[in-house]
């Protein structure tokens, strides 16, 4: 039986990130292209919406062989790592996200993002929110044998067992059920706050 979460407001250690997979990293291979994207993002006119200030992917999140690395997309020297050896377990949720102040369309549109709460052995918690991507299932499968349990609180990957089902049914499912789940688990409905750490 899953305990009800009490008022899951964003934790002090909160990161909004883009999940960096091998597929995504290839699209950023050109240094020139990356520099143009970063310059455009800083000016507020993003070539890629994931780099825009109105849709602020501040960090990249990469699951490496022995740690999670979070790095600032506009300053790759600004990194934060979480060794797997320091993690007790991770709770995996879906959170409704609305971007206030990001233009009319973004303010009206609700996205359903993944929200990972990392419970550390020193009893601290770190929260990482990132856009929902089916590739996260592969990451969960890779973490299981190295004893880093990820508890899928909403059974996302049981309900959507393949990429086709995920793409077709994920958003409609959470449009229908999210409000009840948010009330049950103490999640924001929707989340509009943003801490750019």
MDAnalysis code that builds the backbone (N, CA, C; Angstrom):
import MDAnalysis as mda
import numpy as np

u = mda.Universe.empty(591, n_residues=197, atom_resindex=np.repeat(np.arange(197), 3), trajectory=True)
u.add_TopologyAttr("name", ["N", "CA", "C"] * 197)
u.add_TopologyAttr("resid", np.arange(1, 198))
u.add_TopologyAttr("resname", ["UNK", "UNK", "UNK", "UNK", "UNK", "UNK", "UNK", "UNK", "UNK", "UNK", "UNK", "UNK", "UNK", "UNK", "UNK", "UNK", "UNK", "UNK", "UNK", "UNK", "UNK", "UNK", "UNK", "UNK", "UNK", "UNK", "UNK", "UNK", "UNK", "UNK", "UNK", "UNK", "UNK", "UNK", "UNK", "UNK", "UNK", "UNK", "UNK", "UNK", "UNK", "UNK", "UNK", "UNK", "UNK", "UNK", "UNK", "UNK", "UNK", "UNK", "UNK", "UNK", "UNK", "UNK", "UNK", "UNK", "UNK", "UNK", "UNK", "UNK", "UNK", "UNK", "UNK", "UNK", "UNK", "UNK", "UNK", "UNK", "UNK", "UNK", "UNK", "UNK", "UNK", "UNK", "UNK", "UNK", "UNK", "UNK", "UNK", "UNK", "UNK", "UNK", "UNK", "UNK", "UNK", "UNK", "UNK", "UNK", "UNK", "UNK", "UNK", "UNK", "UNK", "UNK", "UNK", "UNK", "UNK", "UNK", "UNK", "UNK", "UNK", "UNK", "UNK", "UNK", "UNK", "UNK", "UNK", "UNK", "UNK", "UNK", "UNK", "UNK", "UNK", "UNK", "UNK", "UNK", "UNK", "UNK", "UNK", "UNK", "UNK", "UNK", "UNK", "UNK", "UNK", "UNK", "UNK", "UNK", "UNK", "UNK", "UNK", "UNK", "UNK", "UNK", "UNK", "UNK", "UNK", "UNK", "UNK", "UNK", "UNK", "UNK", "UNK", "UNK", "UNK", "UNK", "UNK", "UNK", "UNK", "UNK", "UNK", "UNK", "UNK", "UNK", "UNK", "UNK", "UNK", "UNK", "UNK", "UNK", "UNK", "UNK", "UNK", "UNK", "UNK", "UNK", "UNK", "UNK", "UNK", "UNK", "UNK", "UNK", "UNK", "UNK", "UNK", "UNK", "UNK", "UNK", "UNK", "UNK", "UNK", "UNK", "UNK", "UNK", "UNK", "UNK", "UNK", "UNK", "UNK", "UNK", "UNK", "UNK", "UNK", "UNK", "UNK", "UNK", "UNK"])
u.atoms.positions = np.array([
    [0.849, -1.190, 0.000],
    [0.000, 0.000, 0.000],
    [0.889, 1.246, 0.000],
    [0.699, 2.100, -0.957],
    [1.485, 3.320, -1.072],
    [0.958, 4.357, -0.108],
    [1.847, 4.966, 0.644],
    [1.434, 6.036, 1.547],
    [1.076, 7.280, 0.769],
    [0.067, 7.987, 1.248],
    [-0.307, 9.246, 0.623],
    [0.791, 10.264, 0.871],
    [1.150, 10.966, -0.177],
    [2.147, 12.025, -0.022],
    [1.481, 13.238, 0.585],
    [2.136, 13.868, 1.506],
    [1.589, 15.069, 2.146],
    [2.149, 16.302, 1.476],
    [1.308, 16.983, 0.690],
    [1.677, 18.275, 0.106],
    [3.007, 18.290, -0.602],
    [3.128, 17.585, -1.703],
    [4.401, 17.518, -2.421],
    [4.702, 18.842, -3.120],
    [5.203, 19.802, -2.365],
    [5.691, 21.024, -2.993],
    [7.118, 20.745, -3.437],
    [7.600, 21.546, -4.355],
    [8.951, 21.317, -4.849],
    [9.951, 21.384, -3.691],
    [10.863, 20.450, -3.689],
    [11.873, 20.408, -2.645],
    [12.929, 21.479, -2.875],
    [13.701, 21.739, -1.824],
    [14.751, 22.750, -1.932],
    [15.730, 22.369, -3.043],
    [16.064, 21.084, -3.131],
    [16.935, 20.596, -4.205],
    [16.040, 20.108, -5.332],
    [15.679, 21.024, -6.218],
    [14.766, 20.724, -7.321],
    [15.440, 21.130, -8.629],
    [15.345, 20.264, -9.637],
    [15.951, 20.544, -10.929],
    [14.938, 20.261, -12.028],
    [14.780, 21.218, -12.945],
    [13.964, 20.984, -14.132],
    [14.930, 20.668, -15.254],
    [14.790, 19.523, -15.870],
    [15.827, 19.044, -16.780],
    [15.235, 18.410, -18.027],
    [16.097, 18.247, -19.001],
    [15.773, 17.473, -20.187],
    [16.496, 16.143, -20.059],
    [15.767, 15.042, -20.238],
    [16.375, 13.724, -20.166],
    [17.255, 13.540, -21.389],
    [18.544, 13.345, -21.168],
    [19.490, 13.233, -22.275],
    [19.741, 11.754, -22.568],
    [19.224, 11.292, -23.695],
    [19.440, 9.917, -24.121],
    [20.434, 9.933, -25.272],
    [20.901, 8.751, -25.659],
    [21.849, 8.662, -26.787],
    [21.248, 9.301, -28.033],
    [19.964, 9.056, -28.267],
    [19.291, 9.591, -29.442],
    [19.326, 11.114, -29.426],
    [19.053, 11.707, -28.247],
    [19.027, 13.161, -28.150],
    [20.436, 13.740, -28.272],
    [21.419, 13.061, -27.668],
    [22.776, 13.590, -27.710],
    [23.278, 13.711, -29.153],
    [22.892, 12.787, -30.036],
    [23.333, 12.856, -31.424],
    [22.802, 14.118, -32.095],
    [21.598, 14.552, -31.706],
    [21.024, 15.740, -32.326],
    [21.746, 17.012, -31.898],
    [22.571, 16.922, -30.857],
    [23.332, 18.072, -30.383],
    [24.811, 17.944, -30.738],
    [25.130, 17.074, -31.733],
    [26.531, 16.767, -32.027],
    [27.296, 17.960, -32.575],
    [26.667, 18.792, -33.351],
    [27.369, 19.912, -33.963],
    [27.587, 21.029, -32.954],
    [28.858, 21.401, -32.741],
    [29.164, 22.484, -31.799],
    [28.561, 23.802, -32.282],
    [28.610, 24.027, -33.568],
    [28.066, 25.267, -34.122],
    [26.571, 25.356, -33.874],
    [25.885, 24.252, -34.123],
    [24.437, 24.206, -33.919],
    [24.108, 24.440, -32.449],
    [24.875, 23.825, -31.563],
    [24.642, 23.975, -30.127],
    [24.876, 25.420, -29.692],
    [25.943, 26.014, -30.177],
    [26.231, 27.402, -29.804],
    [25.133, 28.341, -30.292],
    [24.611, 28.108, -31.499],
    [23.518, 28.924, -32.022],
    [22.274, 28.785, -31.149],
    [21.993, 27.556, -30.728],
    [20.827, 27.329, -29.874],
    [20.984, 28.044, -28.547],
    [22.174, 27.959, -27.978],
    [22.406, 28.604, -26.682],
    [22.314, 30.116, -26.796],
    [22.891, 30.674, -27.855],
    [22.841, 32.123, -28.050],
    [21.401, 32.572, -28.258],
    [20.640, 31.803, -29.043],
    [19.238, 32.144, -29.283],
    [18.437, 32.043, -27.993],
    [18.715, 31.022, -27.189],
    [17.983, 30.853, -25.930],
    [18.246, 32.013, -24.985],
    [19.507, 32.450, -24.926],
    [19.840, 33.563, -24.025],
    [19.192, 34.858, -24.491],
    [18.977, 34.972, -25.810],
    [18.349, 36.184, -26.322],
    [16.830, 36.108, -26.220],
    [16.306, 34.903, -25.891],
    [14.862, 34.729, -25.769],
    [14.205, 34.234, -27.040],
    [14.978, 34.066, -28.139],
    [14.427, 33.582, -29.396],
    [15.028, 32.210, -29.679],
    [14.391, 31.187, -29.169],
    [14.990, 29.858, -29.239],
    [14.711, 29.163, -30.556],
    [15.749, 28.537, -31.101],
    [15.587, 27.696, -32.283],
    [14.913, 26.397, -31.851],
    [15.314, 25.886, -30.736],
    [14.769, 24.658, -30.162],
    [13.999, 25.068, -28.907],
    [12.681, 24.773, -28.811],
    [11.915, 25.222, -27.646],
    [12.446, 24.692, -26.328],
    [13.206, 23.583, -26.357],
    [13.740, 23.055, -25.112],
    [14.813, 23.966, -24.526],
    [15.325, 24.909, -25.312],
    [16.358, 25.807, -24.825],
    [15.800, 27.193, -24.513],
    [14.522, 27.420, -24.742],
    [13.996, 28.769, -24.591],
    [13.801, 29.138, -23.135],
    [13.851, 30.430, -22.850],
    [13.658, 30.882, -21.478],
    [12.191, 30.786, -21.070],
    [11.280, 30.820, -22.044],
    [9.870, 30.706, -21.696],
    [9.483, 29.243, -21.456],
    [10.328, 28.330, -21.849],
    [10.112, 26.900, -21.622],
    [11.440, 26.373, -21.083],
    [11.744, 26.666, -19.810],
    [13.148, 26.678, -19.350],
    [13.756, 25.321, -18.994],
    [14.220, 24.594, -19.998],
    [15.044, 23.438, -19.697],
    [16.393, 23.979, -19.250],
    [16.590, 24.035, -17.950],
    [17.831, 24.592, -17.430],
    [18.960, 23.569, -17.513],
    [18.651, 22.310, -17.241],
    [19.697, 21.300, -17.151],
    [19.423, 20.101, -18.037],
    [20.489, 19.420, -18.371],
    [20.396, 18.100, -18.965],
    [20.521, 17.092, -17.840],
    [19.797, 15.991, -17.935],
    [19.852, 14.932, -16.923],
    [20.277, 13.651, -17.619],
    [21.417, 13.121, -17.208],
    [21.941, 11.921, -17.846],
    [22.191, 10.847, -16.795],
    [21.675, 9.651, -17.060],
    [21.888, 8.501, -16.178],
    [23.108, 7.760, -16.692],
    [24.216, 7.874, -15.970],
    [25.464, 7.242, -16.372],
    [25.597, 5.892, -15.674],
    [26.725, 5.205, -15.869],
    [26.867, 3.852, -15.333],
    [26.942, 3.823, -13.809],
    [27.404, 4.932, -13.161],
    [27.528, 4.917, -11.702],
    [26.918, 6.129, -11.014],
    [26.267, 7.026, -11.785],
    [25.736, 8.246, -11.191],
    [24.723, 8.908, -12.117],
    [23.948, 9.804, -11.517],
    [23.096, 10.697, -12.295],
    [23.849, 12.016, -12.397],
    [23.963, 12.531, -13.593],
    [24.627, 13.817, -13.768],
    [23.618, 14.841, -14.268],
    [23.553, 15.972, -13.587],
    [22.725, 17.101, -13.996],
    [23.663, 18.222, -14.367],
    [23.566, 18.728, -15.594],
    [24.477, 19.789, -15.998],
    [23.694, 20.911, -16.664],
    [24.125, 22.130, -16.391],
    [23.448, 23.310, -16.928],
    [23.722, 23.388, -18.434],
    [22.654, 23.472, -19.212],
    [22.801, 23.430, -20.665],
    [23.583, 24.614, -21.218],
    [23.534, 25.741, -20.521],
    [24.249, 26.913, -21.011],
    [25.617, 27.079, -20.354],
    [25.968, 26.152, -19.463],
    [27.294, 26.167, -18.849],
    [27.627, 24.737, -18.447],
    [28.252, 23.991, -19.348],
    [28.498, 22.573, -19.116],
    [29.467, 22.320, -17.963],
    [30.132, 23.375, -17.473],
    [31.008, 23.212, -16.308],
    [30.225, 23.218, -15.002],
    [28.967, 23.674, -15.064],
    [28.112, 23.711, -13.872],
    [27.375, 22.380, -13.789],
    [27.974, 21.419, -13.083],
    [27.404, 20.074, -12.991],
    [27.120, 19.700, -11.550],
    [26.164, 18.782, -11.403],
    [25.818, 18.242, -10.092],
    [25.625, 16.744, -10.281],
    [26.312, 15.943, -9.499],
    [26.201, 14.494, -9.661],
    [25.625, 13.843, -8.414],
    [24.887, 12.759, -8.644],
    [24.306, 11.961, -7.556],
    [24.764, 10.523, -7.769],
    [25.748, 10.062, -7.007],
    [26.200, 8.668, -7.166],
    [25.087, 7.689, -6.790],
    [24.954, 6.622, -7.561],
    [23.945, 5.612, -7.243],
    [24.152, 5.028, -5.848],
    [25.406, 4.973, -5.408],
    [25.710, 4.395, -4.089],
    [25.091, 5.197, -2.950],
    [24.695, 6.453, -3.218],
    [24.100, 7.290, -2.167],
    [22.568, 7.291, -2.205],
    [21.981, 6.534, -3.140],
    [20.523, 6.536, -3.309],
    [19.904, 5.327, -2.609],
    [18.864, 5.591, -1.802],
    [18.083, 4.501, -1.201],
    [17.052, 3.977, -2.200],
    [16.259, 4.884, -2.730],
    [15.293, 4.539, -3.763],
    [14.797, 5.820, -4.419],
    [14.054, 5.655, -5.523],
    [13.475, 6.803, -6.212],
    [11.977, 6.568, -6.411],
    [11.177, 7.585, -6.093],
    [9.747, 7.571, -6.391],
    [9.536, 8.257, -7.718],
    [8.744, 7.638, -8.569],
    [8.500, 8.127, -9.915],
    [7.019, 8.486, -10.053],
    [6.734, 9.769, -10.334],
    [5.380, 10.278, -10.463],
    [5.208, 10.931, -11.831],
    [3.974, 11.312, -12.120],
    [3.653, 12.205, -13.224],
    [3.104, 13.470, -12.576],
    [3.505, 14.636, -13.102],
    [3.002, 15.899, -12.573],
    [2.488, 16.745, -13.738],
    [1.336, 17.387, -13.516],
    [0.792, 18.308, -14.524],
    [1.565, 19.615, -14.424],
    [2.037, 20.115, -15.564],
    [2.859, 21.329, -15.586],
    [2.189, 22.380, -16.476],
    [2.030, 23.576, -15.940],
    [1.568, 24.720, -16.742],
    [2.605, 25.817, -16.581],
    [3.018, 26.436, -17.693],
    [4.024, 27.495, -17.650],
    [3.329, 28.848, -17.592],
    [3.272, 29.439, -16.415],
    [2.719, 30.784, -16.267],
    [3.734, 31.781, -16.808],
    [3.252, 32.774, -17.545],
    [4.146, 33.816, -18.048],
    [4.952, 33.411, -19.249],
    [4.650, 32.272, -19.861],
    [5.411, 31.830, -21.022],
    [4.663, 32.027, -22.324],
    [3.745, 32.990, -22.354],
    [2.927, 33.206, -23.543],
    [1.568, 32.557, -23.352],
    [0.589, 33.016, -24.130],
    [-0.803, 32.582, -23.951],
    [-0.945, 31.081, -24.153],
    [-0.368, 30.543, -25.227],
    [-0.520, 29.113, -25.510],
    [0.099, 28.255, -24.418],
    [1.269, 28.662, -23.930],
    [1.928, 27.875, -22.881],
    [1.175, 27.984, -21.566],
    [0.583, 29.150, -21.282],
    [-0.155, 29.336, -20.037],
    [-1.434, 28.504, -20.030],
    [-2.029, 28.275, -21.218],
    [-3.275, 27.503, -21.300],
    [-3.015, 26.001, -21.376],
    [-1.881, 25.630, -21.933],
    [-1.581, 24.224, -22.173],
    [-1.034, 23.544, -20.923],
    [-1.570, 22.392, -20.586],
    [-1.042, 21.590, -19.475],
    [-0.277, 20.417, -20.069],
    [0.975, 20.248, -19.626],
    [1.785, 19.113, -20.046],
    [1.869, 18.147, -18.878],
    [2.079, 16.891, -19.169],
    [2.232, 15.884, -18.123],
    [3.676, 15.413, -18.149],
    [4.432, 15.869, -17.158],
    [5.856, 15.584, -17.065],
    [6.119, 14.452, -16.087],
    [7.302, 13.857, -16.196],
    [7.751, 12.891, -15.210],
    [8.394, 13.652, -14.053],
    [8.211, 13.137, -12.856],
    [8.740, 13.766, -11.646],
    [9.401, 12.675, -10.816],
    [10.702, 12.794, -10.619],
    [11.482, 11.781, -9.921],
    [11.939, 12.341, -8.583],
    [11.533, 11.690, -7.495],
    [11.962, 12.096, -6.160],
    [13.020, 11.094, -5.704],
    [14.246, 11.584, -5.555],
    [15.387, 10.729, -5.228],
    [15.626, 10.790, -3.717],
    [15.470, 9.644, -3.073],
    [15.659, 9.550, -1.620],
    [17.091, 9.090, -1.350],
    [17.863, 9.947, -0.701],
    [19.275, 9.645, -0.444],
    [19.469, 8.968, 0.904],
    [20.597, 8.313, 1.070],
    [20.889, 7.590, 2.309],
    [21.094, 8.523, 3.496],
    [21.366, 9.811, 3.233],
    [21.491, 10.773, 4.338],
    [20.140, 11.412, 4.663],
    [19.044, 10.793, 4.190],
    [17.666, 11.226, 4.430],
    [17.298, 12.547, 3.764],
    [18.110, 13.002, 2.823],
    [17.729, 14.168, 2.020],
    [17.001, 13.685, 0.776],
    [16.292, 14.614, 0.134],
    [15.576, 14.286, -1.092],
    [15.921, 15.301, -2.176],
    [16.025, 14.819, -3.392],
    [16.261, 15.672, -4.555],
    [15.155, 15.359, -5.560],
    [14.604, 16.401, -6.141],
    [13.528, 16.217, -7.111],
    [13.991, 16.666, -8.491],
    [13.722, 15.825, -9.485],
    [14.057, 16.158, -10.867],
    [12.782, 15.990, -11.705],
    [12.360, 17.073, -12.337],
    [11.194, 17.044, -13.230],
    [11.700, 17.131, -14.659],
    [11.140, 16.288, -15.525],
    [11.542, 16.325, -16.928],
    [10.377, 15.871, -17.803],
    [10.352, 16.309, -19.049],
    [9.261, 15.929, -19.940],
    [9.138, 14.409, -20.075],
    [7.899, 13.944, -20.140],
    [7.633, 12.511, -20.235],
    [8.225, 11.953, -21.529],
    [8.983, 10.892, -21.383],
    [9.649, 10.266, -22.532],
    [9.681, 8.763, -22.262],
    [9.181, 7.982, -23.223],
    [9.113, 6.529, -23.023],
    [10.489, 5.917, -22.771],
    [11.544, 6.555, -23.242],
    [12.898, 6.017, -23.063],
    [13.279, 5.873, -21.592],
    [12.538, 6.543, -20.696],
    [12.855, 6.415, -19.266],
    [12.619, 4.987, -18.778],
    [11.774, 4.254, -19.448],
    [11.558, 2.848, -19.059],
    [12.863, 2.060, -19.148],
    [13.645, 2.293, -20.194],
    [14.930, 1.610, -20.357],
    [15.863, 1.945, -19.203],
    [15.842, 3.200, -18.769],
    [16.690, 3.617, -17.647],
    [16.286, 2.879, -16.379],
    [14.990, 2.773, -16.118],
    [14.512, 2.038, -14.939],
    [15.008, 0.598, -14.990],
    [14.909, -0.036, -16.158],
    [15.362, -1.424, -16.313],
    [16.865, -1.556, -16.069],
    [17.636, -0.537, -16.458],
    [19.088, -0.585, -16.255],
    [19.470, -0.370, -14.796],
    [18.635, 0.348, -14.045],
    [18.947, 0.624, -12.642],
    [18.607, -0.560, -11.725],
    [17.657, -1.390, -12.135],
    [17.202, -2.498, -11.286],
    [18.331, -3.442, -10.883],
    [19.173, -3.921, -11.820],
    [20.221, -4.867, -11.416],
    [21.302, -4.272, -10.528],
    [21.422, -2.950, -10.487],
    [22.446, -2.348, -9.620],
    [21.820, -1.818, -8.334],
    [20.639, -2.371, -8.001],
    [19.961, -2.100, -6.727],
    [19.636, -0.630, -6.503],
    [19.143, 0.023, -7.537],
    [18.605, 1.371, -7.408],
    [17.118, 1.268, -7.789],
    [16.261, 0.974, -6.799],
    [14.850, 0.771, -7.132],
    [14.149, 2.071, -7.496],
    [13.346, 2.002, -8.567],
    [12.504, 3.123, -8.987],
    [11.063, 2.659, -8.833],
    [10.316, 3.303, -7.938],
    [8.937, 2.912, -7.661],
    [8.005, 3.745, -8.531],
    [7.405, 3.091, -9.510],
    [6.495, 3.728, -10.457],
    [5.131, 3.849, -9.779],
    [4.922, 4.973, -9.075],
    [3.738, 5.131, -8.223],
    [2.425, 5.056, -8.997],
    [2.421, 5.477, -10.258],
    [1.188, 5.489, -11.052],
    [1.137, 4.352, -12.069],
    [2.075, 3.397, -11.981],
    [2.128, 2.261, -12.906],
    [2.145, 2.712, -14.364],
    [2.919, 3.754, -14.632],
    [2.970, 4.310, -15.982],
    [3.360, 3.246, -16.999],
    [4.422, 2.496, -16.707],
    [4.929, 1.557, -17.700],
    [4.216, 0.210, -17.669],
    [3.367, -0.004, -16.670],
    [2.452, -1.157, -16.713],
    [1.237, -0.797, -17.565],
    [0.751, 0.437, -17.418],
    [-0.415, 0.886, -18.190],
    [-0.084, 1.132, -19.663],
    [1.161, 1.535, -19.933],
    [1.584, 1.827, -21.310],
    [2.836, 1.001, -21.602],
    [2.655, -0.285, -21.913],
    [3.792, -1.210, -21.966],
    [4.697, -1.076, -23.179],
    [4.290, -0.291, -24.174],
    [5.162, -0.098, -25.330],
    [5.062, 1.355, -25.789],
    [5.995, 1.756, -26.645],
    [6.078, 3.161, -27.047],
    [4.835, 3.624, -27.797],
    [4.263, 2.739, -28.579],
    [3.056, 3.113, -29.332],
    [1.895, 3.441, -28.385],
    [1.686, 2.583, -27.392],
    [0.618, 2.823, -26.413],
    [0.893, 4.089, -25.620],
    [2.170, 4.296, -25.273],
    [2.541, 5.490, -24.513],
    [2.211, 6.757, -25.306],
    [2.617, 6.797, -26.566],
    [2.384, 7.993, -27.382],
    [0.900, 8.264, -27.594],
    [0.125, 7.200, -27.727],
    [-1.296, 7.353, -28.031],
    [-2.144, 7.620, -26.788],
    [-1.813, 6.997, -25.657],
    [-2.735, 6.966, -24.521],
    [-2.271, 7.712, -23.272],
    [-0.991, 8.047, -23.172],
    [-0.470, 8.664, -21.947],
    [-1.183, 9.974, -21.612],
    [-1.215, 10.910, -22.550],
    [-1.826, 12.222, -22.275],
    [-3.324, 12.100, -22.012],
    [-4.112, 11.401, -22.857],
    [-5.544, 11.274, -22.556],
    [-5.824, 10.630, -21.194],
    [-4.987, 9.632, -20.823],
    [-5.181, 8.977, -19.526],
    [-5.020, 9.971, -18.384],
    [-3.950, 10.776, -18.433],
    [-3.715, 11.709, -17.331],
    [-4.641, 12.924, -17.396],
    [-5.129, 13.274, -18.570],
    [-6.160, 14.315, -18.633],
    [-7.398, 13.876, -17.867],
    [-7.705, 12.595, -17.929],
    [-8.891, 12.076, -17.244],
    [-8.655, 11.799, -15.766],
    [-7.479, 11.300, -15.407],
    [-7.254, 10.791, -14.050],
    [-6.357, 11.646, -13.162],
    [-5.661, 12.625, -13.731],
    [-4.643, 13.319, -12.939],
    [-5.202, 14.030, -11.705],
    [-6.328, 14.698, -11.827],
    [-6.855, 15.460, -10.678],
    [-7.083, 14.564, -9.473],
    [-7.632, 13.373, -9.690],
    [-7.851, 12.437, -8.580],
    [-6.527, 11.939, -8.005],
    [-5.571, 11.635, -8.883],
    [-4.262, 11.180, -8.418],
    [-3.541, 12.282, -7.652],
    [-3.642, 13.525, -8.140],
    [-2.997, 14.657, -7.468],
    [-3.552, 14.837, -6.069],
    [-4.864, 14.686, -5.916],
    [-5.476, 14.810, -4.597],
    [-5.016, 13.681, -3.680],
    [-4.949, 12.474, -4.217],
    [-4.550, 11.309, -3.429],
    [-3.098, 11.390, -2.964],
    [-2.230, 11.909, -3.841],
    [-0.795, 11.909, -3.539],
    [-0.245, 13.273, -3.132],
    [-1.108, 14.268, -3.038],
    [-0.658, 15.592, -2.610],
    [0.206, 16.292, -3.631],
    [-0.108, 16.121, -4.923],
    [0.662, 16.764, -5.988],
    [-0.010, 18.061, -6.418],
    [0.769, 18.993, -6.965],
    [0.210, 20.242, -7.472],
    [-0.694, 19.940, -8.663],
    [-1.757, 20.723, -8.791],
    [-2.709, 20.505, -9.883],
    [-3.192, 21.822, -10.452],
    [-2.461, 22.399, -11.410],
    [-1.189, 21.957, -11.965],
    [-0.018, 22.608, -11.225],
    [1.184, 22.204, -11.568],
    [2.393, 22.835, -11.037],
    [2.727, 24.029, -11.922],
    [2.872, 25.199, -11.306],
    [3.270, 26.386, -12.062],
    [4.564, 26.971, -11.527],
    [4.940, 26.598, -10.304],
    [6.165, 27.130, -9.714],
    [7.374, 26.559, -10.442],
    [8.473, 27.320, -10.387],
    [9.693, 26.882, -11.059],
    [10.895, 27.393, -10.290],
    [11.771, 26.483, -9.907],
    [12.991, 26.827, -9.200],
    [14.158, 26.448, -10.110],
    [14.828, 27.437, -10.695],
    [15.806, 27.143, -11.754],
    [17.173, 26.661, -11.307],
    [17.385, 26.298, -10.072],
    [18.679, 25.910, -9.494],
    [19.793, 25.704, -10.509],
])
